[in-house]
Structure formats: structure tokens, C-alpha cells
Amino acid sequence: MSGYENAQATTVAVLGLGEMGSALAAALLDGGYPVTVWNRSEDRAHPLVAKGAQLAATPTDAVGAADVVIINVKGGAVAADLLRMSGAQPTGRTVVDLTDGTSEQSTATAQLVREYGADYLHGQIMTIAPAIGSPDAVVFYGGARTAFDQHEALLRTLGGRATFVSPDPAVPVLYGMAVHDIMWGLLNGFLHASALLGNAGLPLGDFIQRADPSLAALSSLIPMLAKEIDSADFAIPYGALKHHLPSLDDLLAESHARGIDTDLPTYTRNLVADAITAGHGHDSYSRLVEHFRRG
């Protein structure tokens, strides 16, 4: 379905047609929404125009043609600059900022949009461009709840798991950062383990198959740790920090012997050892959150 086969649909402008922005515009066109696009490099718009999008010459023209303005550019400061370039055009519209950045930037952009008399939603996309439009794609939203409710069908066209998390537009940014923070820690641990097993000539496929129950159980620890951290109750009857230290020492010795980088396990060992020295040896691993809070 092209963007103009549904003349009653909410009109949408998409500013920024990089990999993600192009995917967002294409999903909206496929969903039957009339879409106007703008990009600094006009050639990026050509495939979308071929699908039925209208090309705007300026950000002002794009914003003026739409009920909902979606921005996906490189950095929160750039998003804010585009809105300023559009003058008073955002007035009475809904601005959906899907640009990566910091919580401070999303808060500042929200204030700018409100000054224009428009509604603001910040969305944090938690998927790659090819998955945009799928029912399982997650996007966290924060800002004007009334705008989310009004345009929820449109937002679910971009990702089926569109979720409103807070009236504070900074919250989805922090949620996204938290997911990535956990992801990088997990991936680095997996890559270190892969190097260790590979050095011993052990295929990863065999390991994953046989260790699957143990690996799957790790995700069940996160809600438990979260409850301990929220309540600041770290005392546990088993699995305390003192029991992690011998295994960490073994991992370090094995890594040294095989010539595997030891920075990651050394960092972890130091965290555990320092907590034990401070008298927290009988506490849960969640006690280590205090180290990061001090940082």
C-alpha cells in the first residue's frame, strides 16, 4: 500500500533518511500513511519517493505538511537544530524524536518543542533497521501520554512493542542505555569465554548446546538482583560474594596459562575482592552496585 491510498490517515513527516530513518519512512508508507520526507542529501529520498513519499525541499516544508513529525538524525543537538530551522511550524503538531543522544539532550528538545506549542515524545529504538515495522520491534517512549495514546496505532506501525514508559522524555533514553550496558557486558563475557574455549580447541557450538540450561538460568538472576538493589537488602544465605573469588582466581590462572587477555576477569576479581575486604563477603553479587554508584 502506498502512502496515499489511505487519504484519511494521519500525515507524517520524516526528517533524516539514514539507514534507520529510511526504514521508518518505508514502514509508514507500507502502513498506508501519507509521508513527506526530507534529508540533507536528496538522493537518499529517491527510493522512498518511488514508494509514494513526497519530497520536501526544506525541513520547514516537511514539518508544515504533517500532523506528526518524526526525527531520526545523528545526535540530539542536530534534532534540535532542525526544529529551530523549521521556525514555528511544529505548533499544534506532535514531534516524535527517535534520535539517539543523552537524557539531557532529550529533556532540552522536549522543552524546545513545548515552547513551540507542540506535543513531544522521545522514542528509543531497541532494534536494527531491518526489523523496523515488525510486531516484535521494541521502542520505548516518554513524554506526552496524550500524544502517545492518540498516535499509538501509528507508533506500532514502526514497532509492534511500542511501550510508553514515563511522562519524562529522559526515561526511554536511560532505558535504552541500560539495555545496551547489559548487552555489552554480556557480549564481552561471551567473547572472552569464546577465546578461552577456542584456545583449548573446543567448538563453541558444542558448548552452547550443552551449557544452554546454565546460560538460560542466568537471565533469571536479573529480576532477583533488581529486587535486592531496589530494597538495598544484599544479605543472602547462599551464593555470596566470598564464593565467587576462588572461581575468579581459577579463571585468571587458566587465562594466563593460555595467553588469553585477563583485563576483564581481573577487573571483576578486583571488584569482588574489594567488597570482601570491606566486609561484604556474605552479601549477594548485587552489593557491587555500590562500586558503580561511587564511580
Secondary structure, DSSP 4 states (H G I P E B T S, - for coil): --TTS-TTSPPEEEE--SHHHHHHHHHHHHTT--EEEE-SSGGGGHHHHHHTPEEPSSHHHHHHT-SEEEE--SSHHHHHHHHHHTTTTTTTSEEEE-----HHHHHHHHHHHHHTT-EEEEEEE-S-GGGTTSTT-EEEEEE-HHHHHHTHHHHHHH-TEEEEEESSTHHHHHHHHHHHHHHHHHHHHHHHHHHHHHHTT--HHHHHHHHHHHHHHHHTHHHHHHHHHHHT--B-SSS-GGGHHHHHHHHHHHHHHHT---HHHHHHHHHHHHHIIIIITTB-GGGGHHHHHH-
